[in-house]
């Protein structure tokens, strides 16, 4: 393998490290991770900061869940499949313009879920080790959202409580 890289470097009139970087770039941009032709390079373009940040793990999950650890993939699945996300999205879409609805969903559901990643992951491990599904994780409870009353109002109340506690 090293000899091949040395030959590549000579053929390209590059240093060994430049040839290794080029080969890595070619590999990342040619290996497809899904049926639609998304490459690892394409997927990495959407990742910023620490690759182990929940938002980045979720980005990988949406394209290639098999590249994540079991625990991270199941945590993403729990957050993604929890019914409150789609119910909130529907409620917000009926009452706000699309951009505002998207931003509100980020504030009410996604950001708190990502901020509670470790706690959700502990619950996912506990639930799945007993044979349960990730969708059985009590995300609403973890996020401090009351289970009574209108769903959107309950999430708004929890967001206000988090904001007051953080101030």
PyMOL commands that set and color helices and strands:
alter all, ss='L'
color gray80, all
select helices_A, chain A and resi 2-12+16-30+40-45+54-67+70-81+83-95+98-115+117-129+134-136+139-142+151-166
alter helices_A, ss='H'
color red, helices_A
deselect
rebuild
show_as cartoon
